[in-house]
């Protein structure tokens, strides 16, 4: 096939030899290669303040060099929206230097707050005012978090619907999975909502403590019962079919589950850390405490396998998925980890095609942008990756990048290698 690009648009697709190529065109010989849409990482944090450099000097080249042409930013405070607007202009003014920022959200938690400096609410009134404030700041969606109480969560859901602004994020500990889906939560991140607990432990708990909990009216009972439900395949699939009917999406970030269940010595020998400022410092993953504790590693490995099982059941139930990596979590590497995530989808039982969709067409459907992005069609924006090998035969072939096209800008392998080399030099100096 021959694909014509003019400006930032795909202007023609046809069989080679039958589609006329303009005389003035720059021709790239892609014989034997494979073209796919640009990849999306639908869970990143670029405002992580880990290093003195602004994030575009070290994260963005790694995204682009790995073919990640679009991202969803998961924690941008209102006062940072001016920077987001600058990057969004830069995407068009200097194509190839920054990914497309498809959406940005800000984190709203309850008390006690999980992270320093996050916005918190504890009443319905505060929750409604927070939604109004977020909408006014230009942020695209509200990110709900772990410690929201029921009153605040449902107020956010109701006010977000009135204000025509989506909400997504974690399912708080106080909220049942079905309740979150019915309330209109657009996406669930990290398989949150009590679904990653070890079922063996819960079975013991149910036999010993659950009868007493029922008698005492324990507030933990709904949480325990819903986790027990997702430990049973039939009950879980029924629940996940309800998610599918409500168009509730999942961003499982399996790469984080893999990292959590990998020992620190292995993590620290990852050659790709050379691209991360401070990546080889001994304190890089210091708060990644569970990787330092051998006693808990077996449990974390079981949890990873449990997550794979849940993802298989969700897929069987018809739920829709998006790939995300949770950059800037330690050892989640901009661009590189997105390819790891695709591999983990396949390891969990997806076909390579199903995995590839989680980072191409699915995000654009989720964002209502599938008429211009996520597929290779005439009239679509030219965010593309040229591969040396077929990703449908082996998902790891997404790493075999020959060239990247960002908003119509062609970046050759030589250019991509220079971006990586510069990133490594910058990381070494910082």
Secondary structure, DSSP 8 states (H G I E B T S, - for coil): -EEEEETTEEEEEE-TTTS---TT------TT-EEEE-EEEEEE-S----SSS-GGGTHHHHHHHTTEEEEEES---GGGHHHHHHHHHHHHHTTTSS-EEEEEEEEEE-SS-SSTT-EE--SHHHHHHHHHHHHHHT-SEEEE-TT--HHHHHHHHHHHHHHT-EEEE---TTS-HHHHHHHT--EEETTTTTTTS-HHHHHHHIIIIIHHHHHHT-TTHHHHHHHHHHTSHHHHHHHHHHHHHTT-EEE--HHHHHHHTS-HHHHHT-GGGGGSTTTTSTTTTTT-GGGG-HHHHHHHHHHHHHHHHHHHHHHHHT--B-----BTSTT--TTHHHHHHHHHHHHTT--HHHHHHTTTHHHHHHTT-TTTSSS--TTSB--EEEESS-TTT-GGGGG-EEEEEETTEEEEHHHHHHHHHHHHHHHHH-
